[in-house]
Amino acid sequence: MTQDKQFLIELSKMKMPFGKYKGRFLIDLPEHYIVWYKNKGFPNGKLGKQMELVYELQLNGLEDIVREIRIRF
């Protein structure tokens, strides 16, 4: 399995570990919340990279791809 594929599978199952939206799948976080993080700065590490990808996916209307991955894997 490629790293990109594994990253997407992990993103599809990742839930927000803290804050107002704790326990919600990252891909299902409200757009305004992700944009706020984009402006403030994403967290360091893997979570930040995942949230940055969520931002790009939401920006381009591609969230359903990650939801579909969650169902399949």
ZAVEX-123632 format. One record per residue: x, y, z of N, C-alpha, C in turn; residue in three letters. Coordinates in nm, 2 decimals, always signed. Each point is the difference from the previous one (the first is absolute). Layout:
node n_c1 = X | n_c2 = Y | n_c3 = Z | ca_c1 = X | ca_c2 = Y | ca_c3 = Z | c_c1 = X | c_c2 = Y | c_c3 = Z | residuo = Ala
...
// end
This chain:
node n_c1 = +0.08 | n_c2 = -0.12 | n_c3 = +0.00 | ca_c1 = -0.08 | ca_c2 = +0.12 | ca_c3 = +0.00 | c_c1 = +0.09 | c_c2 = +0.12 | c_c3 = +0.00 | residuo = Met
node n_c1 = -0.03 | n_c2 = +0.10 | n_c3 = -0.08 | ca_c1 = +0.08 | ca_c2 = +0.12 | ca_c3 = -0.01 | c_c1 = -0.03 | c_c2 = +0.09 | c_c3 = +0.12 | residuo = Thr
node n_c1 = +0.10 | n_c2 = +0.09 | n_c3 = +0.03 | ca_c1 = -0.01 | ca_c2 = +0.09 | ca_c3 = +0.11 | c_c1 = -0.12 | c_c2 = +0.09 | c_c3 = -0.01 | residuo = Gln
node n_c1 = -0.03 | n_c2 = +0.05 | n_c3 = -0.12 | ca_c1 = -0.11 | ca_c2 = +0.09 | ca_c3 = -0.03 | c_c1 = -0.13 | c_c2 = -0.07 | c_c3 = +0.03 | residuo = Asp
node n_c1 = -0.01 | n_c2 = -0.13 | n_c3 = -0.04 | ca_c1 = -0.13 | ca_c2 = -0.07 | ca_c3 = +0.02 | c_c1 = -0.02 | c_c2 = -0.02 | c_c3 = +0.15 | residuo = Lys
node n_c1 = +0.11 | n_c2 = -0.04 | n_c3 = +0.07 | ca_c1 = -0.01 | ca_c2 = -0.03 | ca_c3 = +0.15 | c_c1 = -0.03 | c_c2 = +0.13 | c_c3 = +0.07 | residuo = Gln
node n_c1 = +0.05 | n_c2 = +0.11 | n_c3 = -0.05 | ca_c1 = -0.03 | ca_c2 = +0.13 | ca_c3 = +0.06 | c_c1 = -0.15 | c_c2 = +0.04 | c_c3 = -0.01 | residuo = Phe
node n_c1 = -0.05 | n_c2 = -0.03 | n_c3 = -0.12 | ca_c1 = -0.15 | ca_c2 = +0.03 | ca_c3 = -0.02 | c_c1 = -0.08 | c_c2 = -0.09 | c_c3 = +0.08 | residuo = Leu
node n_c1 = +0.03 | n_c2 = -0.13 | n_c3 = +0.02 | ca_c1 = -0.07 | ca_c2 = -0.09 | ca_c3 = +0.08 | c_c1 = +0.00 | c_c2 = +0.05 | c_c3 = +0.15 | residuo = Ile
node n_c1 = +0.12 | n_c2 = +0.03 | n_c3 = +0.04 | ca_c1 = +0.01 | ca_c2 = +0.05 | ca_c3 = +0.14 | c_c1 = -0.08 | c_c2 = +0.13 | c_c3 = +0.02 | residuo = Glu
node n_c1 = +0.01 | n_c2 = +0.09 | n_c3 = -0.10 | ca_c1 = -0.08 | ca_c2 = +0.13 | ca_c3 = +0.01 | c_c1 = -0.15 | c_c2 = -0.03 | c_c3 = +0.01 | residuo = Leu
node n_c1 = -0.05 | n_c2 = -0.10 | n_c3 = -0.08 | ca_c1 = -0.14 | ca_c2 = -0.03 | ca_c3 = +0.00 | c_c1 = -0.05 | c_c2 = -0.05 | c_c3 = +0.13 | residuo = Ser
node n_c1 = +0.09 | n_c2 = -0.05 | n_c3 = +0.09 | ca_c1 = -0.05 | ca_c2 = -0.05 | ca_c3 = +0.13 | c_c1 = +0.04 | c_c2 = +0.09 | c_c3 = +0.11 | residuo = Lys
node n_c1 = +0.08 | n_c2 = +0.10 | n_c3 = -0.02 | ca_c1 = +0.05 | ca_c2 = +0.09 | ca_c3 = +0.10 | c_c1 = -0.11 | c_c2 = +0.09 | c_c3 = +0.06 | residuo = Met
node n_c1 = +0.00 | n_c2 = +0.01 | n_c3 = +0.13 | ca_c1 = -0.10 | ca_c2 = +0.08 | ca_c3 = +0.06 | c_c1 = +0.08 | c_c2 = +0.12 | c_c3 = +0.07 | residuo = Lys
node n_c1 = -0.06 | n_c2 = +0.11 | n_c3 = +0.02 | ca_c1 = +0.06 | ca_c2 = +0.11 | ca_c3 = +0.06 | c_c1 = +0.02 | c_c2 = -0.03 | c_c3 = +0.15 | residuo = Met
node n_c1 = +0.13 | n_c2 = +0.00 | n_c3 = +0.04 | ca_c1 = +0.03 | ca_c2 = -0.04 | ca_c3 = +0.14 | c_c1 = -0.02 | c_c2 = +0.10 | c_c3 = +0.11 | residuo = Pro
node n_c1 = -0.04 | n_c2 = +0.12 | n_c3 = -0.03 | ca_c1 = -0.02 | ca_c2 = +0.10 | ca_c3 = +0.11 | c_c1 = -0.09 | c_c2 = +0.11 | c_c3 = -0.05 | residuo = Phe
node n_c1 = -0.04 | n_c2 = +0.09 | n_c3 = +0.09 | ca_c1 = -0.07 | ca_c2 = +0.12 | ca_c3 = -0.04 | c_c1 = -0.15 | c_c2 = -0.02 | c_c3 = -0.01 | residuo = Gly
node n_c1 = -0.06 | n_c2 = +0.10 | n_c3 = -0.06 | ca_c1 = -0.15 | ca_c2 = +0.01 | ca_c3 = -0.01 | c_c1 = -0.05 | c_c2 = -0.12 | c_c3 = -0.08 | residuo = Lys
node n_c1 = +0.07 | n_c2 = -0.05 | n_c3 = -0.10 | ca_c1 = -0.04 | ca_c2 = -0.10 | ca_c3 = -0.09 | c_c1 = +0.06 | c_c2 = -0.14 | c_c3 = +0.03 | residuo = Tyr
node n_c1 = +0.05 | n_c2 = -0.02 | n_c3 = +0.12 | ca_c1 = +0.06 | ca_c2 = -0.12 | ca_c3 = +0.04 | c_c1 = -0.09 | c_c2 = -0.12 | c_c3 = -0.03 | residuo = Lys
node n_c1 = +0.06 | n_c2 = -0.10 | n_c3 = -0.06 | ca_c1 = -0.08 | ca_c2 = -0.12 | ca_c3 = -0.04 | c_c1 = -0.06 | c_c2 = +0.00 | c_c3 = -0.13 | residuo = Gly
node n_c1 = +0.00 | n_c2 = +0.11 | n_c3 = -0.07 | ca_c1 = -0.06 | ca_c2 = +0.01 | ca_c3 = -0.14 | c_c1 = +0.11 | c_c2 = -0.03 | c_c3 = -0.10 | residuo = Arg
node n_c1 = -0.04 | n_c2 = -0.08 | n_c3 = -0.10 | ca_c1 = +0.10 | ca_c2 = -0.03 | ca_c3 = -0.11 | c_c1 = +0.05 | c_c2 = +0.13 | c_c3 = -0.06 | residuo = Phe
node n_c1 = +0.14 | n_c2 = +0.00 | n_c3 = -0.02 | ca_c1 = +0.06 | ca_c2 = +0.12 | ca_c3 = -0.06 | c_c1 = -0.07 | c_c2 = +0.05 | c_c3 = -0.12 | residuo = Leu
node n_c1 = -0.04 | n_c2 = -0.09 | n_c3 = -0.09 | ca_c1 = -0.06 | ca_c2 = +0.03 | ca_c3 = -0.13 | c_c1 = -0.14 | c_c2 = +0.07 | c_c3 = +0.02 | residuo = Ile
node n_c1 = -0.06 | n_c2 = -0.02 | n_c3 = +0.12 | ca_c1 = -0.13 | ca_c2 = +0.05 | ca_c3 = +0.03 | c_c1 = +0.01 | c_c2 = +0.13 | c_c3 = +0.08 | residuo = Asp
node n_c1 = +0.12 | n_c2 = +0.05 | n_c3 = +0.03 | ca_c1 = +0.01 | ca_c2 = +0.12 | ca_c3 = +0.07 | c_c1 = -0.06 | c_c2 = +0.12 | c_c3 = -0.08 | residuo = Leu
node n_c1 = -0.07 | n_c2 = +0.09 | n_c3 = +0.06 | ca_c1 = -0.05 | ca_c2 = +0.12 | ca_c3 = -0.07 | c_c1 = +0.11 | c_c2 = +0.07 | c_c3 = -0.08 | residuo = Pro
node n_c1 = -0.04 | n_c2 = +0.05 | n_c3 = -0.12 | ca_c1 = +0.10 | ca_c2 = +0.07 | ca_c3 = -0.08 | c_c1 = +0.06 | c_c2 = +0.12 | c_c3 = +0.07 | residuo = Glu
node n_c1 = -0.09 | n_c2 = +0.08 | n_c3 = +0.07 | ca_c1 = +0.05 | ca_c2 = +0.12 | ca_c3 = +0.07 | c_c1 = +0.11 | c_c2 = -0.04 | c_c3 = +0.11 | residuo = His
node n_c1 = -0.01 | n_c2 = -0.11 | n_c3 = +0.06 | ca_c1 = +0.09 | ca_c2 = -0.05 | ca_c3 = +0.10 | c_c1 = +0.14 | c_c2 = -0.03 | c_c3 = -0.07 | residuo = Tyr
node n_c1 = -0.01 | n_c2 = -0.07 | n_c3 = -0.11 | ca_c1 = +0.13 | ca_c2 = -0.03 | ca_c3 = -0.07 | c_c1 = +0.06 | c_c2 = +0.13 | c_c3 = -0.06 | residuo = Ile
node n_c1 = -0.08 | n_c2 = +0.09 | n_c3 = -0.05 | ca_c1 = +0.05 | ca_c2 = +0.13 | ca_c3 = -0.05 | c_c1 = +0.07 | c_c2 = +0.07 | c_c3 = +0.12 | residuo = Val
node n_c1 = -0.06 | n_c2 = +0.00 | n_c3 = +0.12 | ca_c1 = +0.06 | ca_c2 = +0.07 | ca_c3 = +0.11 | c_c1 = +0.13 | c_c2 = -0.06 | c_c3 = +0.03 | residuo = Trp
node n_c1 = +0.02 | n_c2 = -0.13 | n_c3 = +0.00 | ca_c1 = +0.13 | ca_c2 = -0.06 | ca_c3 = +0.02 | c_c1 = +0.10 | c_c2 = +0.03 | c_c3 = -0.11 | residuo = Tyr
node n_c1 = -0.05 | n_c2 = +0.01 | n_c3 = -0.13 | ca_c1 = +0.08 | ca_c2 = +0.04 | ca_c3 = -0.11 | c_c1 = +0.06 | c_c2 = +0.14 | c_c3 = +0.03 | residuo = Lys
node n_c1 = -0.08 | n_c2 = +0.09 | n_c3 = +0.05 | ca_c1 = +0.05 | ca_c2 = +0.13 | ca_c3 = +0.03 | c_c1 = +0.09 | c_c2 = +0.01 | c_c3 = +0.13 | residuo = Asn
node n_c1 = -0.03 | n_c2 = -0.08 | n_c3 = +0.09 | ca_c1 = +0.07 | ca_c2 = +0.00 | ca_c3 = +0.13 | c_c1 = +0.13 | c_c2 = -0.08 | c_c3 = -0.01 | residuo = Lys
node n_c1 = -0.01 | n_c2 = -0.11 | n_c3 = -0.08 | ca_c1 = +0.11 | ca_c2 = -0.09 | ca_c3 = -0.01 | c_c1 = -0.05 | c_c2 = -0.14 | c_c3 = +0.05 | residuo = Gly
node n_c1 = +0.02 | n_c2 = -0.10 | n_c3 = -0.08 | ca_c1 = -0.04 | ca_c2 = -0.13 | ca_c3 = +0.03 | c_c1 = +0.10 | c_c2 = -0.06 | c_c3 = +0.11 | residuo = Phe
node n_c1 = -0.05 | n_c2 = -0.09 | n_c3 = +0.08 | ca_c1 = +0.09 | ca_c2 = -0.07 | ca_c3 = +0.10 | c_c1 = +0.12 | c_c2 = -0.06 | c_c3 = -0.06 | residuo = Pro
node n_c1 = +0.10 | n_c2 = -0.02 | n_c3 = +0.07 | ca_c1 = +0.12 | ca_c2 = -0.07 | ca_c3 = -0.05 | c_c1 = -0.03 | c_c2 = -0.15 | c_c3 = -0.02 | residuo = Asn
node n_c1 = +0.08 | n_c2 = -0.06 | n_c3 = -0.08 | ca_c1 = -0.01 | ca_c2 = -0.15 | ca_c3 = -0.01 | c_c1 = -0.11 | c_c2 = -0.05 | c_c3 = -0.10 | residuo = Gly
node n_c1 = -0.03 | n_c2 = -0.12 | n_c3 = +0.02 | ca_c1 = -0.09 | ca_c2 = -0.07 | ca_c3 = -0.09 | c_c1 = -0.14 | c_c2 = +0.06 | c_c3 = +0.00 | residuo = Lys
node n_c1 = -0.05 | n_c2 = +0.04 | n_c3 = +0.12 | ca_c1 = -0.13 | ca_c2 = +0.06 | ca_c3 = +0.01 | c_c1 = -0.01 | c_c2 = +0.13 | c_c3 = -0.09 | residuo = Leu
node n_c1 = +0.10 | n_c2 = +0.08 | n_c3 = +0.01 | ca_c1 = +0.01 | ca_c2 = +0.12 | ca_c3 = -0.08 | c_c1 = +0.00 | c_c2 = -0.03 | c_c3 = -0.15 | residuo = Gly
node n_c1 = +0.07 | n_c2 = -0.10 | n_c3 = -0.04 | ca_c1 = +0.01 | ca_c2 = -0.04 | ca_c3 = -0.14 | c_c1 = -0.14 | c_c2 = -0.05 | c_c3 = -0.05 | residuo = Lys
node n_c1 = -0.07 | n_c2 = -0.08 | n_c3 = +0.09 | ca_c1 = -0.13 | ca_c2 = -0.05 | ca_c3 = -0.03 | c_c1 = -0.10 | c_c2 = +0.12 | c_c3 = -0.01 | residuo = Gln
node n_c1 = +0.01 | n_c2 = +0.09 | n_c3 = +0.09 | ca_c1 = -0.09 | ca_c2 = +0.12 | ca_c3 = +0.00 | c_c1 = +0.02 | c_c2 = +0.09 | c_c3 = -0.13 | residuo = Met
node n_c1 = +0.13 | n_c2 = +0.01 | n_c3 = -0.03 | ca_c1 = +0.03 | ca_c2 = +0.08 | ca_c3 = -0.12 | c_c1 = -0.06 | c_c2 = -0.07 | c_c3 = -0.13 | residuo = Glu
node n_c1 = +0.01 | n_c2 = -0.13 | n_c3 = +0.00 | ca_c1 = -0.06 | ca_c2 = -0.07 | ca_c3 = -0.12 | c_c1 = -0.16 | c_c2 = +0.01 | c_c3 = +0.01 | residuo = Leu
node n_c1 = -0.06 | n_c2 = +0.00 | n_c3 = +0.11 | ca_c1 = -0.14 | ca_c2 = +0.02 | ca_c3 = +0.01 | c_c1 = -0.04 | c_c2 = +0.14 | c_c3 = -0.05 | residuo = Val
node n_c1 = +0.09 | n_c2 = +0.10 | n_c3 = +0.03 | ca_c1 = -0.03 | ca_c2 = +0.13 | ca_c3 = -0.05 | c_c1 = +0.00 | c_c2 = +0.00 | c_c3 = -0.15 | residuo = Tyr
node n_c1 = +0.10 | n_c2 = -0.06 | n_c3 = -0.06 | ca_c1 = +0.01 | ca_c2 = -0.01 | ca_c3 = -0.15 | c_c1 = -0.12 | c_c2 = -0.07 | c_c3 = -0.06 | residuo = Glu
node n_c1 = -0.04 | n_c2 = -0.11 | n_c3 = +0.06 | ca_c1 = -0.11 | ca_c2 = -0.08 | ca_c3 = -0.05 | c_c1 = -0.13 | c_c2 = +0.08 | c_c3 = +0.01 | residuo = Leu
node n_c1 = -0.02 | n_c2 = +0.06 | n_c3 = +0.12 | ca_c1 = -0.12 | ca_c2 = +0.08 | ca_c3 = +0.01 | c_c1 = +0.00 | c_c2 = +0.12 | c_c3 = -0.10 | residuo = Gln
node n_c1 = +0.11 | n_c2 = +0.06 | n_c3 = -0.02 | ca_c1 = +0.01 | ca_c2 = +0.11 | ca_c3 = -0.09 | c_c1 = -0.04 | c_c2 = -0.04 | c_c3 = -0.14 | residuo = Leu
node n_c1 = +0.03 | n_c2 = -0.12 | n_c3 = -0.04 | ca_c1 = -0.03 | ca_c2 = -0.05 | ca_c3 = -0.13 | c_c1 = -0.13 | c_c2 = -0.09 | c_c3 = -0.01 | residuo = Asn
node n_c1 = -0.07 | n_c2 = -0.01 | n_c3 = +0.12 | ca_c1 = -0.12 | ca_c2 = -0.08 | ca_c3 = +0.00 | c_c1 = +0.02 | c_c2 = -0.15 | c_c3 = -0.01 | residuo = Gly
node n_c1 = +0.11 | n_c2 = -0.05 | n_c3 = +0.05 | ca_c1 = +0.03 | ca_c2 = -0.14 | ca_c3 = -0.02 | c_c1 = -0.01 | c_c2 = -0.08 | c_c3 = +0.13 | residuo = Leu
node n_c1 = -0.07 | n_c2 = +0.04 | n_c3 = +0.10 | ca_c1 = -0.01 | ca_c2 = -0.07 | ca_c3 = +0.12 | c_c1 = -0.06 | c_c2 = -0.14 | c_c3 = -0.01 | residuo = Glu
node n_c1 = -0.09 | n_c2 = -0.01 | n_c3 = -0.10 | ca_c1 = -0.07 | ca_c2 = -0.13 | ca_c3 = -0.01 | c_c1 = +0.10 | c_c2 = -0.12 | c_c3 = -0.04 | residuo = Asp
node n_c1 = +0.11 | n_c2 = +0.04 | n_c3 = -0.06 | ca_c1 = +0.10 | ca_c2 = -0.10 | ca_c3 = -0.03 | c_c1 = +0.05 | c_c2 = -0.07 | c_c3 = +0.13 | residuo = Ile
node n_c1 = +0.03 | n_c2 = +0.08 | n_c3 = +0.10 | ca_c1 = +0.05 | ca_c2 = -0.05 | ca_c3 = +0.13 | c_c1 = -0.11 | c_c2 = -0.07 | c_c3 = +0.07 | residuo = Val
node n_c1 = -0.12 | n_c2 = +0.04 | n_c3 = -0.01 | ca_c1 = -0.11 | ca_c2 = -0.07 | ca_c3 = +0.07 | c_c1 = -0.02 | c_c2 = -0.14 | c_c3 = -0.07 | residuo = Arg
node n_c1 = +0.01 | n_c2 = -0.01 | n_c3 = -0.13 | ca_c1 = -0.01 | ca_c2 = -0.12 | ca_c3 = -0.07 | c_c1 = +0.12 | c_c2 = -0.10 | c_c3 = +0.04 | residuo = Glu
node n_c1 = +0.11 | n_c2 = +0.06 | n_c3 = +0.02 | ca_c1 = +0.12 | ca_c2 = -0.09 | ca_c3 = +0.05 | c_c1 = -0.03 | c_c2 = -0.05 | c_c3 = +0.13 | residuo = Ile
node n_c1 = -0.06 | n_c2 = +0.08 | n_c3 = +0.09 | ca_c1 = -0.04 | ca_c2 = -0.05 | ca_c3 = +0.14 | c_c1 = -0.09 | c_c2 = -0.12 | c_c3 = -0.01 | residuo = Arg
node n_c1 = -0.10 | n_c2 = +0.01 | n_c3 = -0.09 | ca_c1 = -0.09 | ca_c2 = -0.11 | ca_c3 = -0.01 | c_c1 = +0.07 | c_c2 = -0.13 | c_c3 = -0.06 | residuo = Ile
node n_c1 = +0.09 | n_c2 = +0.02 | n_c3 = -0.09 | ca_c1 = +0.06 | ca_c2 = -0.12 | ca_c3 = -0.06 | c_c1 = +0.11 | c_c2 = -0.06 | c_c3 = +0.08 | residuo = Arg
node n_c1 = +0.07 | n_c2 = +0.08 | n_c3 = +0.08 | ca_c1 = +0.11 | ca_c2 = -0.06 | ca_c3 = +0.08 | c_c1 = -0.03 | c_c2 = +0.01 | c_c3 = +0.14 | residuo = Phe
// end
